[in-house]
């Protein structure tokens, strides 16, 4: 695995998600205060960007805007239909003003 720079901490507002493409991976980067989450940016039901959906900070989930499937920001597991397969999750670290992700 190698650490890839995703963005600056100022690039993702608190409570929101942003799509960032890194090393051939389409990622949804979510910031909740000082906590950061990175998951695959594809709903497993259809090829819809999860970064365009709503983030639920209380449940640590992101909702696909197209059909309403919710995915855990921690595990990538869906908690609602129509999605039944998880999306990948990635280890994220912050070093100063830079956000990094571990990519296989």
C-alpha positions, 0 to 999 in steps of 0.5 A: 500500500502507498499513501496518496495525497487526496486534498487539503483539509480546507477542500472539504467543508465539515459535514460534506463529501467531495469526489476525488480521483486518485491513482485510478480510484474514484473516492468519496471523501467525507469530513465530519469535524476532525474525523475523515472518511474515504469510501468508494464513490460508486453506489453498488446498486448503480454507478451513481456518485455517493459524494453527491448524496447527503451525509448523516453525521449521527449515523456515519452514513452517506446516502445515494441521491438516486435511489436512497441506499445508505452506506456506512462511512466506517465499513462501506456496508449498505444499510438500506435497499436497493444496494446489497453489496458494500463499497470499499473503505480506505484508511485516511490520515491527516498530516498538517493541512494534507489529507492522505489515503492508503491505496492498494 
